[in-house]
Amino acid sequence: MKIYPLLLLLIGLETTFAQSQSPKTLQPLPKLTTAGKPSAVRPRNVIFILADDHRYDFMSFMKPAIAPWLETPNLDRIRREGAHCPKAFVTTALCSPSRASILTGLYSHQHTVVDNVAPEPPTLTYFPQYLQQAGYQTAFVGKWHMGNEDDRPRRGFNHWVSFRGQGVYYNPTLNVDGKQVSHGDSAYTTDVLTDYAVNWMKGRDQAKPFFLYLSHKAVHHQFNPGRDDRNRYAGKPIQYPPSFYQSSPKNENPETDPSGVPNWVKRQRYSWHGVDYLYHGTTTFDAFVRDYCETLRSLDASIGRVLKYLDDNGLAQSTLVVYMGDNGFMFGEHGLIDKRTAYEESMRVPLLMRCPELIQAGSTVPQLVQNVDIAPTILELAGLQKAPPMVGRSMVPLLKGQAVADWRDRIFYEYYWEYDFPHTPTVHAVRTDRYKYVRYHGIWDTNEFFDLQADPHEMPNLIKVPQHQPTIRQMAGQLYDWLEGTEGMQIPLKRTIKPRSGDHENKGTF
């Protein structure tokens, strides 16, 4: 019996499998066409400032109900001199997926950076690569947090300053263009990153347009303000949100109705992402909120330094400054803290833009916008059309106050269950100006439906109310149409190994 044909077949199959498992080779960067006549397009300088875990209403001009005494004078200035997008959302309320969506203009299931440990596919293209192609100088300064703990320089940036993972608030060690640089003497990371950002702008080639991506660690837990802001808000009263007790069996607030709250939400109340055992009981809820506000106040001061540089160097009128949060943060809503969920406080973020030559001072963009719109917007301001794979849209017409008849009337949301944080299930949601439908995957529990116009606090759950069934069925269909139309009907599984480097828990899990 001859076995050679069978052996050759097996070798061929093995080779094919090995090739399918190896990283895809990088394709040449396509040349983007110009957005208009080249002579009519003047590339603008852009500074994109990203905060971590900054929820949409924690700015003093928003008069946050939980902390009405919060002060953010520099964010207020951007709002006063530029545009506010009060209906800005992320596609996934989690650091790495949101950051990948900002950089690629893609949904999480498309770029597949679905959690904070998922490696970056080598085939991803980041929009600063196109800016480089168009002659921009580019710099990244701050928290990258994609591809697990790695701080190595990424493509698309001429200058690189970053740190491993979440980083630290004091005395950071930074990767500066491939070299490790340690900062001591109680150096505060927010201030250090701002120093690098401003110094890079000072030393850049003045003849070229520039793009600066300033990505702060603040205001990620564990909150730690700068020395000038420590205890700034000591003793300030905290106003608990209306749904604070909704998931509690005690239901101490008689005005709330606990009916319809998913069981996973009730159980999470007593986890480290719940108000009754937040971060393993290491702090109180009131101190937690005050520490966050003090850390945010320090971040606001750093933004003021960036604005001052533009003022002092004649760049304020023509430079687009964008401020955004990578996801929101919950402070007791439904008994929860943290993000990940499809509740408003988690998926909704601050988005402010200022460019006096382009944007009318004090204007408001009322449309639904998302983090996938950032890349197309900045590319248009560089005189470029968006890259073909991008699902986001340029907000430039909206910023100019122009009517856009076919702008989206709904946004979609996704979050995928994480091994390290099993308290929150896989979530898909669709939200319009009035309604929100939330579907949970992989658990035996109730879905959720809210009338946001009548019930901005998302309580109670209307998923079983007969009069809403036609709308619920329609929105469920829209959710599946979106997933099918964007190749999202399969949950991206990523190759991860436990324990990771420095992980002393979950030993023996691979």
ZISULZI-V400379 format. One record per backbone hydrogen bond with DSSP energy under -0.5 kcal/mol. CO is the residue of the C=O (numbers start at 1). NH is the residue of the N-H. If there is no record, write none. Layout:
BEGIN
co->(CO	CO)
nh->(NH	NH)
END
This chain:
BEGIN
co->(3	4	5	6	7	8	9	10	11	12	13	14	15	16	17	18	30	33	37	37	38	40	41	45	46	46	47	47	48	48	49	50	51	51	53	54	55	57	59	59	60	66	67	72	73	74	75	76	77	78	79	82	82	83	84	84	85	87	88	89	91	92	93	94	95	96	97	98	99	100	101	103	105	105	107	107	108	112	114	118	121	126	126	127	127	128	129	130	131	132	137	138	138	139	140	141	142	142	147	154	159	160	161	162	164	169	172	172	174	174	175	175	176	179	181	184	187	187	188	188	189	190	191	192	193	194	195	196	197	198	199	200	201	204	205	209	210	211	212	212	213	213	214	214	215	217	218	226	226	227	229	231	233	238	241	243	245	252	253	256	258	259	262	262	263	264	265	266	267	268	269	271	272	273	274	277	278	278	278	279	284	285	286	287	288	289	290	291	292	293	294	295	296	297	298	299	300	301	302	303	304	305	306	307	308	309	310	310	311	315	316	317	319	320	320	321	322	323	324	330	332	333	335	336	338	339	343	343	344	345	346	347	348	350	351	352	353	354	355	355	360	363	364	365	367	369	370	371	372	373	374	375	376	377	378	379	379	380	381	383	387	395	396	397	398	399	403	404	409	411	413	415	421	421	426	427	428	429	430	431	434	434	435	436	437	438	439	441	443	448	449	450	450	451	455	462	465	466	468	469	470	471	472	473	474	475	476	477	478	479	480	481	482	483	484	494	500	502	506	508)
nh->(7	8	9	10	11	12	13	14	15	16	17	18	19	20	21	22	32	385	40	41	41	42	43	320	48	212	49	322	50	214	324	216	53	326	55	350	58	59	62	63	63	239	70	76	77	78	79	80	81	82	362	362	363	353	86	365	88	369	349	371	414	94	340	98	99	100	101	102	103	104	105	127	391	392	110	111	112	114	416	147	124	129	130	130	131	132	133	134	136	135	211	158	159	213	161	215	144	163	150	157	140	177	142	175	167	189	174	183	176	181	162	177	179	176	174	187	171	189	191	192	193	194	195	196	197	198	199	200	201	202	203	204	204	206	208	137	46	139	48	214	141	215	50	216	143	220	52	229	230	230	232	234	236	240	244	246	248	254	256	258	261	461	265	266	267	268	269	269	270	271	276	274	279	337	277	280	281	282	283	282	288	289	290	291	292	293	294	295	296	297	298	299	300	301	302	303	304	305	306	307	308	309	310	311	312	313	315	316	314	319	356	357	321	47	322	354	49	352	51	338	335	336	275	332	330	341	346	347	348	329	328	90	56	325	85	323	83	321	358	359	363	84	366	87	369	89	373	374	376	377	378	379	380	381	382	382	384	383	44	35	390	399	400	402	401	360	405	407	433	431	429	427	418	424	441	415	439	413	437	411	452	453	432	450	430	448	428	426	445	438	462	436	452	455	458	465	468	469	472	473	474	475	476	477	478	479	480	481	482	483	484	485	486	488	487	496	503	504	509	510)
END
